[in-house]
Structure formats: structure tokens, C-alpha cells
């Protein structure tokens, strides 16, 4: 799940300071909020923008819309009917949506309304934890399904550092040492010897080291 957090209202107001016709655009499928929650958030942002602009005596027309996704052209095309009615968009999608809309409508000023934080798992209601860094060359097949890149502040790939004590990270005192967890899990499975093998070096190029990452799949026609 893509975890996002609404930007401070002050920052959003700075973005649209010179604009009088604005669209607040929600995104309902990929983020940690339900479609209903997204629509509520859109309405909240619209109301706050109107209220704050009224305090300054500046008229502003704020429209609202929610798309299923802002990262696919088929949904972005739904903006055709509204793009000429506004001069700026505040997108409440992740950064991918903001980028793609800006590509489709280069003359339109598109601003992020949220900060994109991480890929996370929902542990319980209202609580998400980062589990994946999307670095491209996944190694958790070696580490018992636990990602040391995401869960270790030092991104250690060769076992625990010297600062970990009693299974706790030295960087964050409430964070379990992921390498202690890896060792314990493999030991319980009777497969601790896996850590004695030499792995191939991780390919960091797939983490973005060569610039923009792409995936091209061949479309299969028929059987």
C-alpha cells in the first residue's frame, strides 16, 4: 500500500497563491485510505482552501473530483472535460500521479497535496509500517522474508552491526534488530546455514542508479 500524508495547508496555499480556479483531485485505489475517506479528505481540503482564501479577501473557485487512479492514462483522460475550467490542480495522489498528470497536461500547473512516505502494511486500524523500499533486486528469499534494507537504518546486508544489543537497534531504541530476527527465524526453521553461503552482490542499479526505471512487457495476443 502506498502511504501518504496530507501536506500542511500553508504549503498548499503557497502553491495556489496566484490561482483563482483550482481543482482538488483525489485518488481512491492505491493509497491506504478507502474511497470514502479520500472523498472526505478532498472535501476537507476544498473547504479549508476556500476558508483561508476568504480571510484574505481573494475570490477562489475550487472544484473537486476523485479518480480511481492517477497513475494510468485511461483515468487521467477523464480530466479532459474539466482541464479548461481550472488553471491549477492540487493532487492528493502519490508522486507518480502528480508526475503523470504534469506529463499529460504540460501547460497545467499541478501541485502535490500530499507527501508520499513509503510502501507499507496495515498492522491495525490507523497504523501502517514500511515493509518494502521497492529497490528492484529483492533479496528476502535469502533472509527469511525480512527486508534488511527497509528494516535496518544502516541497510546492513551482512549481518547485525556491532551496536545492536539484546536484539534492539542502536539507532532506534524501540526498533528490533532485523538481523537478529532473521537469524532467529532461520534457526527455528533449521536453515541457519543459509547465512554461511556467499550471495551474489545485490544489483543496486535496479534501485534507480541508472535513472528512471522502466518495465516493458510483451502483450500476448490469443493463446
C-alpha positions as CSV (number, residue, x, y, z in Angstrom):
1,X,0.0,0.0,0.0
2,X,1.3,3.5,-0.8
3,X,1.3,5.6,2.4
4,X,0.8,9.3,2.0
5,X,0.3,12.2,4.4
6,X,-1.5,15.5,3.6
7,X,0.8,18.4,3.2
8,X,0.4,21.4,5.6
9,X,-2.3,23.7,4.5
10,X,0.2,26.6,4.5
11,X,2.2,24.9,1.8
12,X,-0.8,24.1,-0.4
13,X,-1.9,27.8,-0.1
14,X,1.5,28.9,-1.2
15,X,1.3,26.8,-4.3
16,X,-2.0,28.3,-5.4
17,X,-1.5,31.8,-4.2
18,X,-1.7,33.2,-7.8
19,X,-4.5,30.9,-9.0
20,X,-8.2,31.6,-8.9
21,X,-9.7,28.4,-10.4
22,X,-8.4,25.2,-8.7
23,X,-9.2,21.5,-8.9
24,X,-8.6,19.3,-5.8
25,X,-8.1,15.8,-7.2
26,X,-8.4,12.7,-5.1
27,X,-7.1,9.2,-5.9
28,X,-9.0,6.3,-4.4
29,X,-7.5,2.9,-5.2
30,X,-3.8,2.7,-4.4
31,X,-3.4,4.6,-1.1
32,X,-4.1,3.4,2.4
33,X,-7.4,5.4,2.5
34,X,-10.7,4.0,1.3
35,X,-12.6,5.7,-1.5
36,X,-15.0,7.2,1.1
37,X,-12.1,8.6,3.1
38,X,-10.4,10.0,0.1
39,X,-13.6,11.9,-0.9
40,X,-13.9,13.2,2.6
41,X,-10.3,14.4,2.5
42,X,-10.9,16.1,-0.8
43,X,-13.9,18.0,0.6
44,X,-11.9,18.9,3.7
45,X,-9.1,20.4,1.6
46,X,-11.6,22.3,-0.6
47,X,-13.3,23.8,2.4
48,X,-10.0,24.8,4.1
49,X,-8.7,26.4,0.9
50,X,-12.0,28.4,0.5
51,X,-12.0,29.5,4.1
52,X,-8.4,30.6,4.2
53,X,-8.7,32.5,0.9
54,X,-11.8,34.2,2.0
55,X,-9.9,35.6,5.0
56,X,-7.6,37.4,2.6
57,X,-10.4,38.7,0.5
58,X,-9.3,36.7,-2.6
59,X,-12.0,35.0,-4.6
60,X,-11.3,31.4,-5.5
61,X,-13.3,28.8,-7.3
62,X,-12.4,25.3,-6.1
63,X,-13.7,22.2,-7.9
64,X,-13.4,18.7,-6.6
65,X,-13.0,15.3,-8.3
66,X,-11.8,11.8,-7.4
67,X,-10.3,9.4,-9.9
68,X,-9.8,5.7,-9.3
69,X,-6.2,6.1,-10.2
70,X,-3.9,9.0,-11.3
71,X,-1.2,6.7,-12.5
72,X,-3.0,5.4,-15.6
73,X,-3.8,7.3,-18.8
74,X,-7.3,5.9,-19.1
75,X,-8.3,7.6,-15.8
76,X,-6.3,10.8,-16.4
77,X,-8.3,11.3,-19.7
78,X,-11.4,11.8,-17.5
79,X,-9.9,15.3,-16.8
80,X,-10.4,16.4,-20.4
81,X,-13.9,17.8,-19.6
82,X,-12.6,19.9,-16.7
83,X,-9.0,20.8,-17.6
84,X,-10.0,24.1,-19.3
85,X,-12.1,25.1,-16.4
86,X,-9.2,25.4,-13.9
87,X,-5.7,26.8,-14.0
88,X,-4.1,24.6,-11.3
89,X,-4.6,21.2,-9.8
90,X,-3.9,20.1,-6.2
91,X,-3.4,16.3,-6.5
92,X,-3.9,14.1,-3.4
93,X,-2.3,11.1,-5.2
94,X,1.2,9.9,-4.7
95,X,4.0,11.5,-6.6
96,X,3.5,9.2,-9.5
97,X,0.1,10.7,-10.2
98,X,1.4,14.2,-10.0
99,X,4.2,13.4,-12.4
100,X,1.9,11.7,-15.0
101,X,-0.7,14.5,-14.9
102,X,2.0,17.0,-15.5
103,X,3.2,15.0,-18.5
104,X,-0.3,14.8,-20.0
105,X,-1.0,18.5,-19.4
106,X,2.3,20.4,-19.6
107,X,0.6,23.8,-19.6
108,X,-1.4,23.0,-16.5
109,X,0.2,23.7,-13.1
110,X,0.0,20.5,-11.0
111,X,0.9,20.6,-7.3
112,X,1.3,17.8,-4.7
113,X,-1.2,17.9,-1.9
114,X,0.4,15.1,0.0
115,X,3.8,13.8,0.8
116,X,4.5,10.2,-0.4
117,X,6.0,8.4,2.5
118,X,6.5,4.7,1.9
119,X,5.2,1.3,0.9
120,X,3.5,-0.1,4.0
121,X,1.5,-2.8,5.5
122,X,-1.6,-2.2,7.6
123,X,-0.9,-3.6,11.0
124,X,-4.1,-2.4,12.6
125,X,-6.7,0.3,12.0
126,X,-4.8,3.6,11.7
127,X,-1.3,2.1,11.9
128,X,0.9,1.3,8.9
129,X,4.5,0.1,8.8
130,X,7.0,0.3,6.0
131,X,7.9,-3.2,4.7
132,X,9.4,-2.5,1.2
133,X,11.8,0.0,-0.3
134,X,11.0,-1.1,-3.9
135,X,14.7,-1.3,-4.6
136,X,14.3,-3.7,-7.5
137,X,16.6,-6.7,-6.7
138,X,14.7,-8.4,-3.9
139,X,16.9,-10.4,-1.5
140,X,14.3,-11.5,1.1
141,X,14.3,-15.0,-0.3
142,X,17.7,-15.3,1.5
143,X,16.7,-13.5,4.6
144,X,13.5,-15.4,5.7
145,X,11.1,-12.9,4.2
146,X,12.5,-10.0,6.3
147,X,14.0,-7.0,4.4
148,X,17.2,-5.7,6.0
149,X,17.3,-2.7,3.6
150,X,13.9,-1.5,4.8
151,X,14.0,-2.5,8.4
152,X,17.7,-1.7,9.2
153,X,18.5,2.1,9.4
154,X,22.0,1.2,8.2
155,X,20.8,-1.1,5.4
156,X,23.2,-3.8,6.6
157,X,23.4,-6.7,4.2
158,X,26.0,-8.9,6.0
159,X,24.5,-9.4,9.5
160,X,24.0,-7.3,12.5
161,X,26.2,-4.4,13.3
162,X,28.3,-4.1,16.5
163,X,25.9,-1.6,18.0
164,X,22.8,-3.9,18.3
165,X,22.3,-5.1,21.9
166,X,19.8,-7.6,23.2
167,X,18.1,-7.7,19.8
168,X,17.5,-4.0,19.7
169,X,18.8,-1.5,17.1
170,X,21.3,1.1,18.4
171,X,19.8,3.8,16.1
172,X,16.2,3.5,17.3
173,X,15.8,2.1,20.8
174,X,12.3,0.7,20.1
175,X,13.3,-1.0,16.8
176,X,14.1,-4.7,16.8
177,X,17.3,-5.6,15.1
178,X,16.1,-7.2,11.8
179,X,19.3,-9.3,11.6
180,X,18.6,-10.8,15.0
181,X,15.1,-11.6,13.7
182,X,16.5,-13.1,10.5
183,X,18.9,-15.3,12.5
184,X,16.2,-16.4,14.9
185,X,13.7,-17.2,12.2
186,X,16.2,-19.2,10.1
187,X,17.4,-21.0,13.2
188,X,13.9,-22.0,14.1
189,X,13.4,-23.4,10.6
190,X,16.6,-25.4,10.9
191,X,18.1,-23.4,8.0
192,X,20.6,-21.2,9.7
193,X,23.4,-22.5,7.4
194,X,21.9,-20.3,4.6
195,X,23.7,-17.4,6.1
196,X,27.1,-19.1,5.6
197,X,26.6,-19.1,1.8
198,X,28.1,-16.3,-0.3
199,X,25.3,-14.5,-2.2
200,X,25.8,-12.7,-5.5
201,X,26.2,-8.9,-4.9
202,X,22.9,-7.0,-4.9
203,X,22.2,-5.2,-8.1
204,X,21.7,-1.6,-6.9
205,X,21.2,-0.4,-10.5
206,X,17.6,-1.6,-10.3
207,X,17.0,0.7,-7.3
208,X,17.3,3.7,-9.6
209,X,21.0,4.0,-10.0
210,X,20.7,4.4,-13.8
211,X,18.0,7.0,-13.7
212,X,14.3,6.4,-14.5
213,X,13.2,2.8,-14.1
214,X,11.0,1.1,-16.7
215,X,9.2,-2.1,-17.2
216,X,8.2,-3.2,-20.7
217,X,6.1,-6.4,-21.1
218,X,5.2,-8.0,-24.3
219,X,1.5,-8.2,-24.9
220,X,0.4,-11.7,-25.8
221,X,-2.4,-11.9,-28.4
222,X,-4.5,-15.0,-28.4
223,X,-3.5,-18.3,-26.9
